[in-house]
Amino acid sequence: RPDDPEVVRGVARLFQRHGEASEAASDPAASEQAYAKAADLYRRLLTLTPGDADVPKELAASLYGRAQGLESVARWADARRVFGEAAEAYRAAGGPRAAVSVARCRYHEANNLA
């Protein structure tokens, strides 16, 4: 059921957790792939549930995790691009910690020189 928001959210969260577990197990390739799939699903969820305030935050977290995975395997240009995407997603999500999250992403973005 690809158009059911709850199914899409559930699968996205599974990929997010898989990314976290792979990161903890020091498997950056699996982590990056899982975070990428989660981010794709969260982007889809943005169109399915445009008023859901949690989705932009979940997307941002997935993008940040993916960028860290790319950084850890020295894919500098990709990491820089995805940190930029994460910063924009955190900015769009808003909230009291958005500025800190954006700054953290911009710091990493600036330090991944291609």
N, C-alpha and C positions, 0 to 999 in steps of 0.2 A: 504494500500500500504506500507507494511513493508520494502520495499527496496528503497523507494523514500526518498532521503536525506532531502528534504524540509518538508515532512510529519513527519519524525522521529524527526527532529530539532524542529518543531512546538510543537509536543506532549511533547518532553523533556522540552521545555521552559514552557509549561503549568504546568508540574509537579514541575519544579523549582519555579515558582511563587506560586503554591499551598503550597510548603514547606515554602516559605517566609511568606505567609499569615498565615499559621498555627503556625509558630514560633511567629509571632506578636500577635496572639490570645492566646498565652500560651498553645498550644496544642502540646507538644513535640512528642507524639506518631505519630500523623498525619504528623507532619513536617518531622520526620525521615523517615517515609514510602514514602512520596512524594519525598524527596531528593534521597532516594535509587532508586526509579523508574527512576528519571531523570538521575542519574548516569549510570544506566544500558543502557538507551537509548543513552546517550552520548558515552558510550563505543561502542555501535553498530555503531553510527555515525562515530567514528574513522575509522572503517573498510570500511564504505561506502564512506567517503570523506577524504582519508589519507593526502591530502595536505592542508586541511582547518586549518589555524592557530588558529581560534577561538574555535574550538571544545575542545582542551586540556584545555583551560582556563575555559570553561563552565563546563567540567567534574570536574576540580579541585574545582570550586565553589560549585558544588553539593555535592561533597565528604566532603568539609569543613562544609557545612550546616548540612549534615547528622551527622557528628562527633559531632557537637555542640549539636544536639538533643540527641544523645546517652549519651553525657556527662551530660546533664541536667536531665536525668532520672537515673543517677548513674550506667550506663552500662559501667563501666570503661574499661574493656578489649576490648570490641567492639569499644569504642570511641578511645582508643589508636591505635588500628589496622587501623581504618578509617582515623584518623589524619595522620598516616604514609602513607596511600594511597594518601591522599590529597597532602601531601608534595611532593611525587614522581610525581604526576600529575602537580603540580605547577612548579616543576623543569623541567619537560618535555616540558611544555608550554613555558618556557623561558620568555623573555621580561624584561623590566627595573625594575619591582617590584617583579620578581620571587624570588630573594633571601630573601626579606622581608616576602613574603608569606610562603616560605619554613620554615623560622625561626619561624614564628608564629605557624605553624603546629607542628614543632618539640617541641616547648615549651609546647603546649597542650599535645602532645604525651607523653612527659616525666612526666607530672604532672597527668596523669591518670594511676595510679599504680593499677594493678590487685591484 
